[in-house]
Amino acid sequence: MNSQNKEIIYTAFFMIIMPIIISTILSDKITATDWIYRHSVWINQYLRGDFSPIFVYPPLFHWMMLPFVAFNFPIKYFQIIFIILSTFGIFYYTYKKESEEILKNAAILLMTGIPYILFSGALMPQALDYFFFPLILLAYFKNNHKIVVISLFLMIFFHITAFIFAGILFLHSLLTKRYKFTKSIFALLLILAPFAFYYNYSAYAIDFQNKYDYKAQIQWESQFISPIWKFFMLSGILTWIYLPFAIYKLYKKKFKINDTQLLYLLWISAFTLLMFFQF
């Protein structure tokens, strides 16, 4: 890695994590409403011997955080831990799988992606997706079959976004003729589909019960940000600036893409559609 790229990547990493570090040190407030109104409540229920939260939300995140809550560890510092892990996961995958130039561009995109910084530094299980999913992808491309299947199984019990990720890997393995992965991931999806369906709708019920709490936290957004601009913000402004260049490059290649590019295309398509229909 040349010195100029190294400086850009290190600077980007520093710029990504610093807002969360500063806000965590200067304030005791935890910004994630999910933590305030759901996760901390459910963890405290577990501590009181009440295991009813297991019926409304995947339990592994709560069980992971439970000892730290029990021993009064300053939970706010996990915001720093989460964003460091998330950014490291993406950088490490890009360094191992892609070129130095792509790593530099990825670092710049993440540095300018305010939604990414806020989301990956939030105290919620989805923030860990940025750490675990890139590592699962590395295992997938190295054909580490057992690691991929076991990791996906565990991740679904952190948060059901892993079910979507497993579906993307299923489609990719089918299109790229990795049939061993196709069979095992399909079996995993069949087994875990009832759990994903159940947790999705039970979590929705809890959201409905707490809707006034959530509305109080996000009311300012509905006043100033229209749904379409909110969609653009979440997707990342620079991503949309880069998109025409990416399409032009694909056009020049007559839309011939390799395995990793196909995976990214499936990933972007799936989550763009999800975000679009959510709003």
VEXKOL-627043 format. One record per residue (C-alpha): residue number from 0; x, y, z. Coordinates in steps of 0.05 Angstrom, whole numbers, plus 5000, padded with zeros to 4 digits. Example, Ala and Ser with C-alpha at 12.3 -4.5 7.8 and 13.67 -1.06 7.14 Angstrom:
<atoms>
+-----+------+------+------+
! num !   c1 !   c2 !   c3 !
+-----+------+------+------+
!   0 ! 5246 ! 4910 ! 5156 !
!   1 ! 5273 ! 4979 ! 5143 !
+-----+------+------+------+
</atoms>
This chain:
<atoms>
+-----+------+------+------+
! num !   c1 !   c2 !   c3 !
+-----+------+------+------+
!   0 ! 5000 ! 5000 ! 5000 !
!   1 ! 5030 ! 5067 ! 4980 !
!   2 ! 5038 ! 5121 ! 5031 !
!   3 ! 4986 ! 5169 ! 5001 !
!   4 ! 4930 ! 5116 ! 5002 !
!   5 ! 4950 ! 5095 ! 5072 !
!   6 ! 4944 ! 5167 ! 5096 !
!   7 ! 4875 ! 5174 ! 5064 !
!   8 ! 4851 ! 5109 ! 5094 !
!   9 ! 4877 ! 5123 ! 5164 !
!  10 ! 4849 ! 5194 ! 5161 !
!  11 ! 4781 ! 5168 ! 5139 !
!  12 ! 4780 ! 5116 ! 5195 !
!  13 ! 4796 ! 5171 ! 5245 !
!  14 ! 4743 ! 5217 ! 5217 !
!  15 ! 4690 ! 5162 ! 5219 !
!  16 ! 4700 ! 5142 ! 5292 !
!  17 ! 4715 ! 5211 ! 5322 !
!  18 ! 4644 ! 5239 ! 5322 !
!  19 ! 4620 ! 5179 ! 5362 !
!  20 ! 4681 ! 5182 ! 5409 !
!  21 ! 4671 ! 5256 ! 5423 !
!  22 ! 4595 ! 5251 ! 5433 !
!  23 ! 4604 ! 5190 ! 5478 !
!  24 ! 4657 ! 5223 ! 5522 !
!  25 ! 4620 ! 5290 ! 5528 !
!  26 ! 4550 ! 5262 ! 5540 !
!  27 ! 4519 ! 5206 ! 5579 !
!  28 ! 4460 ! 5205 ! 5531 !
!  29 ! 4453 ! 5143 ! 5488 !
!  30 ! 4425 ! 5165 ! 5421 !
!  31 ! 4394 ! 5099 ! 5398 !
!  32 ! 4320 ! 5099 ! 5415 !
!  33 ! 4320 ! 5024 ! 5405 !
!  34 ! 4366 ! 5017 ! 5465 !
!  35 ! 4328 ! 5065 ! 5509 !
!  36 ! 4258 ! 5038 ! 5496 !
!  37 ! 4270 ! 4965 ! 5480 !
!  38 ! 4337 ! 4933 ! 5490 !
!  39 ! 4354 ! 4961 ! 5559 !
!  40 ! 4284 ! 4946 ! 5582 !
!  41 ! 4288 ! 4874 ! 5559 !
!  42 ! 4358 ! 4863 ! 5588 !
!  43 ! 4333 ! 4886 ! 5656 !
!  44 ! 4275 ! 4837 ! 5650 !
!  45 ! 4325 ! 4781 ! 5639 !
!  46 ! 4364 ! 4804 ! 5700 !
!  47 ! 4301 ! 4800 ! 5742 !
!  48 ! 4291 ! 4728 ! 5718 !
!  49 ! 4236 ! 4746 ! 5669 !
!  50 ! 4251 ! 4710 ! 5603 !
!  51 ! 4189 ! 4736 ! 5566 !
!  52 ! 4232 ! 4781 ! 5520 !
!  53 ! 4256 ! 4718 ! 5485 !
!  54 ! 4186 ! 4713 ! 5455 !
!  55 ! 4188 ! 4783 ! 5425 !
!  56 ! 4260 ! 4792 ! 5400 !
!  57 ! 4320 ! 4749 ! 5381 !
!  58 ! 4358 ! 4740 ! 5447 !
!  59 ! 4433 ! 4736 ! 5430 !
!  60 ! 4446 ! 4811 ! 5431 !
!  61 ! 4412 ! 4818 ! 5498 !
!  62 ! 4450 ! 4759 ! 5527 !
!  63 ! 4515 ! 4788 ! 5502 !
!  64 ! 4502 ! 4855 ! 5535 !
!  65 ! 4471 ! 4827 ! 5598 !
!  66 ! 4535 ! 4817 ! 5640 !
!  67 ! 4558 ! 4888 ! 5625 !
!  68 ! 4492 ! 4916 ! 5647 !
!  69 ! 4492 ! 4871 ! 5709 !
!  70 ! 4561 ! 4896 ! 5731 !
!  71 ! 4544 ! 4969 ! 5715 !
!  72 ! 4594 ! 4977 ! 5660 !
!  73 ! 4585 ! 5045 ! 5626 !
!  74 ! 4544 ! 5021 ! 5568 !
!  75 ! 4553 ! 5085 ! 5529 !
!  76 ! 4625 ! 5064 ! 5511 !
!  77 ! 4597 ! 5007 ! 5469 !
!  78 ! 4579 ! 5061 ! 5419 !
!  79 ! 4654 ! 5070 ! 5408 !
!  80 ! 4667 ! 4995 ! 5407 !
!  81 ! 4611 ! 4983 ! 5356 !
!  82 ! 4634 ! 5036 ! 5306 !
!  83 ! 4707 ! 5013 ! 5310 !
!  84 ! 4686 ! 4940 ! 5298 !
!  85 ! 4638 ! 4959 ! 5242 !
!  86 ! 4689 ! 5002 ! 5205 !
!  87 ! 4744 ! 4951 ! 5216 !
!  88 ! 4700 ! 4896 ! 5187 !
!  89 ! 4686 ! 4934 ! 5123 !
!  90 ! 4758 ! 4958 ! 5115 !
!  91 ! 4786 ! 4888 ! 5128 !
!  92 ! 4740 ! 4855 ! 5078 !
!  93 ! 4756 ! 4908 ! 5025 !
!  94 ! 4831 ! 4902 ! 5038 !
!  95 ! 4830 ! 4826 ! 5032 !
!  96 ! 4780 ! 4819 ! 4974 !
!  97 ! 4787 ! 4882 ! 4933 !
!  98 ! 4842 ! 4929 ! 4909 !
!  99 ! 4877 ! 4984 ! 4947 !
! 100 ! 4842 ! 5036 ! 4904 !
! 101 ! 4773 ! 5008 ! 4922 !
! 102 ! 4791 ! 5008 ! 4996 !
! 103 ! 4810 ! 5082 ! 4990 !
! 104 ! 4744 ! 5098 ! 4955 !
! 105 ! 4705 ! 5058 ! 5006 !
! 106 ! 4739 ! 5095 ! 5063 !
! 107 ! 4720 ! 5163 ! 5031 !
! 108 ! 4648 ! 5141 ! 5021 !
! 109 ! 4641 ! 5117 ! 5093 !
! 110 ! 4674 ! 5181 ! 5119 !
! 111 ! 4621 ! 5223 ! 5084 !
! 112 ! 4563 ! 5177 ! 5101 !
! 113 ! 4531 ! 5209 ! 5162 !
! 114 ! 4476 ! 5155 ! 5165 !
! 115 ! 4530 ! 5101 ! 5167 !
! 116 ! 4567 ! 5136 ! 5224 !
! 117 ! 4503 ! 5145 ! 5265 !
! 118 ! 4478 ! 5075 ! 5252 !
! 119 ! 4542 ! 5036 ! 5263 !
! 120 ! 4555 ! 5073 ! 5329 !
! 121 ! 4485 ! 5058 ! 5355 !
! 122 ! 4471 ! 5009 ! 5411 !
! 123 ! 4430 ! 4959 ! 5372 !
! 124 ! 4445 ! 4891 ! 5342 !
! 125 ! 4440 ! 4916 ! 5270 !
! 126 ! 4503 ! 4957 ! 5281 !
! 127 ! 4542 ! 4893 ! 5287 !
! 128 ! 4520 ! 4872 ! 5217 !
! 129 ! 4576 ! 4916 ! 5190 !
! 130 ! 4627 ! 4875 ! 5229 !
! 131 ! 4600 ! 4804 ! 5221 !
! 132 ! 4574 ! 4805 ! 5150 !
! 133 ! 4640 ! 4824 ! 5117 !
! 134 ! 4675 ! 4769 ! 5155 !
! 135 ! 4621 ! 4719 ! 5134 !
! 136 ! 4631 ! 4742 ! 5062 !
! 137 ! 4706 ! 4728 ! 5066 !
! 138 ! 4690 ! 4658 ! 5091 !
! 139 ! 4640 ! 4650 ! 5035 !
! 140 ! 4689 ! 4668 ! 4980 !
! 141 ! 4741 ! 4622 ! 5012 !
! 142 ! 4690 ! 4566 ! 5010 !
! 143 ! 4690 ! 4557 ! 5086 !
! 144 ! 4622 ! 4523 ! 5084 !
! 145 ! 4614 ! 4506 ! 5158 !
! 146 ! 4635 ! 4576 ! 5182 !
! 147 ! 4585 ! 4610 ! 5136 !
! 148 ! 4526 ! 4566 ! 5156 !
! 149 ! 4540 ! 4568 ! 5231 !
! 150 ! 4553 ! 4643 ! 5229 !
! 151 ! 4488 ! 4657 ! 5191 !
! 152 ! 4449 ! 4613 ! 5241 !
! 153 ! 4477 ! 4652 ! 5300 !
! 154 ! 4469 ! 4720 ! 5267 !
! 155 ! 4395 ! 4709 ! 5255 !
! 156 ! 4387 ! 4704 ! 5330 !
! 157 ! 4420 ! 4772 ! 5336 !
! 158 ! 4374 ! 4806 ! 5286 !
! 159 ! 4331 ! 4782 ! 5228 !
! 160 ! 4371 ! 4825 ! 5178 !
! 161 ! 4415 ! 4763 ! 5176 !
! 162 ! 4356 ! 4726 ! 5144 !
! 163 ! 4357 ! 4776 ! 5087 !
! 164 ! 4432 ! 4769 ! 5081 !
! 165 ! 4425 ! 4693 ! 5078 !
! 166 ! 4374 ! 4702 ! 5022 !
! 167 ! 4423 ! 4744 ! 4983 !
! 168 ! 4478 ! 4692 ! 4991 !
! 169 ! 4428 ! 4638 ! 4970 !
! 170 ! 4413 ! 4675 ! 4905 !
! 171 ! 4487 ! 4689 ! 4893 !
! 172 ! 4507 ! 4616 ! 4904 !
! 173 ! 4453 ! 4594 ! 4857 !
! 174 ! 4473 ! 4643 ! 4802 !
! 175 ! 4547 ! 4627 ! 4809 !
! 176 ! 4536 ! 4551 ! 4815 !
! 177 ! 4562 ! 4544 ! 4886 !
! 178 ! 4511 ! 4490 ! 4895 !
! 179 ! 4537 ! 4464 ! 4962 !
! 180 ! 4523 ! 4533 ! 4992 !
! 181 ! 4457 ! 4536 ! 4955 !
! 182 ! 4431 ! 4472 ! 4987 !
! 183 ! 4455 ! 4486 ! 5058 !
! 184 ! 4432 ! 4559 ! 5058 !
! 185 ! 4364 ! 4539 ! 5029 !
! 186 ! 4356 ! 4488 ! 5084 !
! 187 ! 4376 ! 4541 ! 5136 !
! 188 ! 4325 ! 4590 ! 5107 !
! 189 ! 4270 ! 4537 ! 5110 !
! 190 ! 4287 ! 4520 ! 5183 !
! 191 ! 4292 ! 4592 ! 5206 !
! 192 ! 4237 ! 4624 ! 5165 !
! 193 ! 4184 ! 4611 ! 5220 !
! 194 ! 4230 ! 4645 ! 5272 !
! 195 ! 4243 ! 4704 ! 5226 !
! 196 ! 4169 ! 4712 ! 5212 !
! 197 ! 4151 ! 4706 ! 5285 !
! 198 ! 4204 ! 4755 ! 5310 !
! 199 ! 4188 ! 4805 ! 5256 !
! 200 ! 4115 ! 4810 ! 5275 !
! 201 ! 4124 ! 4805 ! 5350 !
! 202 ! 4176 ! 4861 ! 5347 !
! 203 ! 4127 ! 4901 ! 5305 !
! 204 ! 4076 ! 4893 ! 5361 !
! 205 ! 4124 ! 4921 ! 5412 !
! 206 ! 4139 ! 4979 ! 5365 !
! 207 ! 4064 ! 4992 ! 5361 !
! 208 ! 4058 ! 4993 ! 5437 !
! 209 ! 4116 ! 5043 ! 5442 !
! 210 ! 4096 ! 5085 ! 5381 !
! 211 ! 4087 ! 5148 ! 5422 !
! 212 ! 4158 ! 5141 ! 5450 !
! 213 ! 4187 ! 5133 ! 5380 !
! 214 ! 4145 ! 5190 ! 5351 !
! 215 ! 4171 ! 5236 ! 5405 !
! 216 ! 4242 ! 5220 ! 5385 !
! 217 ! 4234 ! 5227 ! 5309 !
! 218 ! 4180 ! 5279 ! 5304 !
! 219 ! 4230 ! 5332 ! 5279 !
! 220 ! 4247 ! 5287 ! 5219 !
! 221 ! 4176 ! 5286 ! 5193 !
! 222 ! 4172 ! 5362 ! 5198 !
! 223 ! 4234 ! 5377 ! 5156 !
! 224 ! 4250 ! 5316 ! 5114 !
! 225 ! 4204 ! 5289 ! 5060 !
! 226 ! 4203 ! 5212 ! 5049 !
! 227 ! 4242 ! 5216 ! 4983 !
! 228 ! 4297 ! 5260 ! 5012 !
! 229 ! 4301 ! 5214 ! 5073 !
! 230 ! 4312 ! 5156 ! 5025 !
! 231 ! 4369 ! 5193 ! 4991 !
! 232 ! 4401 ! 5211 ! 5057 !
! 233 ! 4399 ! 5139 ! 5082 !
! 234 ! 4428 ! 5113 ! 5018 !
! 235 ! 4486 ! 5162 ! 5022 !
! 236 ! 4492 ! 5224 ! 4979 !
! 237 ! 4560 ! 5205 ! 4951 !
! 238 ! 4534 ! 5136 ! 4932 !
! 239 ! 4483 ! 5170 ! 4887 !
! 240 ! 4536 ! 5215 ! 4857 !
! 241 ! 4580 ! 5153 ! 4842 !
! 242 ! 4522 ! 5113 ! 4814 !
! 243 ! 4520 ! 5142 ! 4743 !
! 244 ! 4595 ! 5130 ! 4736 !
! 245 ! 4586 ! 5058 ! 4760 !
! 246 ! 4529 ! 5046 ! 4709 !
! 247 ! 4572 ! 5077 ! 4654 !
! 248 ! 4629 ! 5031 ! 4672 !
! 249 ! 4583 ! 4971 ! 4669 !
! 250 ! 4558 ! 4995 ! 4601 !
! 251 ! 4629 ! 4998 ! 4575 !
! 252 ! 4639 ! 4926 ! 4598 !
! 253 ! 4573 ! 4906 ! 4565 !
! 254 ! 4546 ! 4892 ! 4635 !
! 255 ! 4593 ! 4833 ! 4645 !
! 256 ! 4607 ! 4828 ! 4719 !
! 257 ! 4647 ! 4781 ! 4763 !
! 258 ! 4624 ! 4742 ! 4824 !
! 259 ! 4637 ! 4797 ! 4875 !
! 260 ! 4604 ! 4851 ! 4833 !
! 261 ! 4543 ! 4807 ! 4825 !
! 262 ! 4539 ! 4800 ! 4901 !
! 263 ! 4543 ! 4876 ! 4910 !
! 264 ! 4489 ! 4885 ! 4858 !
! 265 ! 4443 ! 4836 ! 4894 !
! 266 ! 4458 ! 4869 ! 4960 !
! 267 ! 4445 ! 4940 ! 4936 !
! 268 ! 4381 ! 4919 ! 4899 !
! 269 ! 4353 ! 4883 ! 4959 !
! 270 ! 4365 ! 4937 ! 5010 !
! 271 ! 4347 ! 4994 ! 4963 !
! 272 ! 4280 ! 4962 ! 4951 !
! 273 ! 4270 ! 4950 ! 5026 !
! 274 ! 4286 ! 5023 ! 5042 !
! 275 ! 4243 ! 5049 ! 4986 !
! 276 ! 4181 ! 5010 ! 5006 !
! 277 ! 4193 ! 5025 ! 5080 !
! 278 ! 4182 ! 5099 ! 5066 !
+-----+------+------+------+
</atoms>
